[in-house]
Amino acid sequence: MLMHRPPSLIADDAAGKLRAWRFL
């Protein structure tokens, strides 16, 4: 994980990864 990263971006990134896995 990157340092100094806003929680909102972390949550958005996680959501994007979940969507990517669903579409695989």
PyMOL commands that set and color helices and strands:
alter all, ss='L'
color gray80, all
select helices_A, chain A and resi 7-23
alter helices_A, ss='H'
color red, helices_A
deselect
rebuild
show_as cartoon
